[in-house]
Amino acid sequence: MAFTSQVSAFLIANEGYVAQFDKGHLALPPTRKVAIVTCMDARIDPAKILGLQEGDSHVIRNAGGRAADAVRSLIISQQLLGTREILIIHHTDCGMVTFKDSDLQEKLKKEFHSTADHIAFLSIAKLEDSVRDDPFLLMQTYSLTFRTTVAICLFVLNFVTLTNNYDFFDEQLEILFKNWLGDNNSKYDSFDEYQRRLSIFKENYFKIQQLNENYGHGAMFELNKFADQTEHEFRNTILMQSQTSPIHSASRYMKFPTVRDVPNSFDWRNYGAVTPVKDQGAVGTCWAFSAVQNVEGQWFMKSKALAELSVEQIVDCDDMQQPDSGQADCGVYGGWPYLSFQYMMHQGGIESESTYPYCAGLKNPCEPCNAPGYNKTLCGPSVPYCLIKDSCESKLDTTKFISGLKVVDWKAINEDETNIAGALMIAGPLSTALNAEQLQFYHEGIFDPPVCNPKTLNHAVLLVGWGEEGSTPYWIVKNSWSVNWGEHGYFRILRGKGTCGINTQVTTAILH
């Protein structure tokens, strides 16, 4: 009778709720893109504790708030419903610390005369062990599934207060580091170097946690291929020396009708105009990738054939410079895509990737000398060691230039991002540059840092399209840091506000 009376009360309450229900417009995916795992303890109300409203999050409850018991729901939450953060809540005074699995198994055996030894009840011996082990389970055992931020909070029920986030102990972080080394095929020459890189990795772990907290629901960051590098190393090996955007003459800008409106989305990848993502390695050759990939798109527009062209030819042979404004192409130390277009105009063509393959940034690299006209004043000292056999003088073969492919000019596009979208749709994928200092640990989402100097350019990329997520417009950008970085080698960045200078150096080659 007690059970029946409870059901009757619930049905009455439900009728009142339905009568005033006004949340039917909410989308199925949670708006704050977070999944919460917490205990079924009746004293815990995650919505009230965290300030959540209907539709904000998934709440997965089980005895003890154990991660192992929530994996099925978490996979569905992330893979099918778009959540990107996991919050695990444990609490003091938890009933799961009051018994052992064997105690409950024995009780069931006595009461029902059948074995329950096959059931893992996931009792908690020590609360601190659970706080440590649950996030580690997701980060290590299911690392390929949960490429996301995992945070854990401890609620002290008798004080109703929330402690600071609990993070891995040193030994767990070292295990995570060893797994990262295996995943990235990385190794060091000495134990001292291993220890130094482990220390950097730990610092970056906490930095990434802070980034994900600061960025909220826009972009997510992860322990990616650059996780053992300091910010200084990243800037000085992967990025180029920061420079301001060159100023081009008025005649250099592409002329086309003013664009007043563009579609909500467009992507040249859907039309076969974009080659696979490459990896520049540990050198500053992004400028050559950006320029060559623009020419690949232009060649597709002209010939309807997609060809992979030689980035290494540009790195080895391009010595174009503009001393009056301080710009130069400097091989592995950086350069400008528009100067690369000028090199291709002067040289008369370009080889394919297959006849002149990329090697400068690989783990077993070639050792090319600087281009013949390398400008030490603008570029800095020459490479300390090189081999003539690996250099432009020995490798370039003009008889292997792609037949019919000839760069005859180049154009810039003005900074209006609606015009850039129009030019992108008409002319094909476009070369551009930006301030990429904060992209080191990017994983996914729309990159929109709170502070990013748009006048400091240090990385060149390729615009291939645009779109909108909800009401937020973004550019789709092809990078040269391999398919294992970002969104399969791409990233999205806020469109329409000149974020990080993405609109300040947009150029394209013009083919004959």
Secondary structure, 3 states (H helix, E strand, C coil): CHHHHHHHHHHHHHHHHHHCCCCCCCCCCCCCCEEEEEECCCCCCHHHHHCCCCCCEEEEEEHHHCHHHCHHHHHHHHHHHCCCEEEEEEECCCHHHCCCHHHHHHHHHHHHCCCCCCCCCCCCCCHHHHHHHHHHHHHHHCCCCCCCEEEEEEEECCCCEECCCCCCCHHHHHHHHHHHHHHCCCCCCCHHHHHHHHHHHHHHHHHHHHHHHHHCCCEEECCCCCCCCCHHHHHHHCCCCCECCCCCCHHHECCCCCCCCCCCCEEHHHHCCCCCCCECCCCCCHHHHHHHHHHHHHHHHHHCCCCCECHHHHHHHCCCEECCCCEECCHHHCCCHHHHHHHHHHHCCCCECCCCCCCCCCCCCCCCCCCCCCCHHHHCCCCCCCCHHHCHHHHCCHHHCCCCCCEEEEEEECCCHHHHHHHHHHHCCEEEEECCHHHCCEEEEEECCCCCCCCCECEEEEEEEEEEECCEEEEEEECCECCCCCECCEEEEECCCCHHHCCCCEEEEEEC
